[in-house]
Amino acid sequence: MSAEPRTLRSFALRSAAGLEATILCHGATLMRLRVPDASGRLGDVTLGFEDPRGYLGPHPRLGCIVGRYANRIANARFALAGRNFPLTANDGPHTLHGGSRGFDKVVWNGESLGESAVELRYRSADGEEGFPGNLDARVSYRLEGATLRIACSATSDAPTVVSLASHAYWNLEDGGASPILDHALWIAASRYTPVDASGIPTGRIAPVVGTPFDFTTPHPIGARIGSLIAERGGYDHNFALDCAGDLTRPAARLRAPRSGRAMTVSTTLPGLQLYSGNCFDGAQHFRNGFATPRFGAVALETQHFPNAPNEAGFPPALLLPGERYAHTTVYAFDRD
């Protein structure tokens, strides 16, 4: 752990299998993850900054925990128990990743759990960004052999909505120096949630068959991305997982063709947002001096469905007093 001011405190983790991670208290951020390639050489698999001060400036939520509600809530409002709750609009008229000062922009309190694990805690006050209830959130990062386990939990003293998600950007070749369009992706989802032009789900849960969203057999991310660029810039869509709630069944698998690294994602959550790094344009430099190009990294955000507080047909994201919100996502790495 560093001796930096609290906002820049970081924790270095290491597993017996050789994985190395750095966790930053600002934003409860996965700042770095190094994983062996097919030849056993350690290399970065996430996009990030070398200097932790980079996370204090503008960036596309690199590796952060986003909340209080991950993804979008339409028209920056929702109703609960007969009351309307206006939120901070920070994505046009909508709320994205918790508002202007979401959980990615606050300082979490960190505590080492040994060489391979850390727990971070944050209290979100009643009314923060418009959300009701005092919410006590916890996130733990744990390296176990060749896996990274992220566990999130929360309690509230009033009815509220909550969805916490890791916003890590993955590039299993080089950590973000080149596009990920040749990465092969498989997602255990026969359905997805179509969106309008502003990224808000229409309320339908539609089949992926015959669409660019069919990853039920592995294929390169770039194979069918072209038809999505005009409207959404690429992939930025939620998939309804067939294995929802079952940590023993894989939800997705990503493989890089040259490094031989592969990552299998398992989760207890019902949804997975595929975001193909549409925001990158080579203008911002990251670790190792990379000017990450468009589609230079991919986010696979396990989550509750976007806009679920306003869609009765989506799995609920409600948290009541006396209950505990909890979910786990595991990233397992191998080489082939």
Buried (B, 14 or more C-beta within 10 A) or exposed (E): EEEBEEBBBBBBBEBEEBBBBBBBBBBBBBBBBBBBBBEEEEBBBBBBBEEBEBBBEEBBBBBBBBBBBBBBBBBBBBEBEEEEBEBBBBBEEBBBBBBEEBBBBBBBBBEBBEEBBBBBBBEBEEEBBBBBBBBBBBBBBBBBEBBBBBBBBBBBEBBBBBBBBBBBBBBBBBBBBBBBBBBBBBBBBBBBBBBEEEBBBEEEBEEBEEBBBBBBEEEBBBEBBEEBBEEBBBBBBBBBBBBBEBBEEBBBBBBBEEBBBBBBBBBBBBBBBBBBBBBBEEEBEBBEEBBBBBBBBBBBBBBBBBBBBBBEEBBEBBBEEEEEBEBBBBBBBBBE
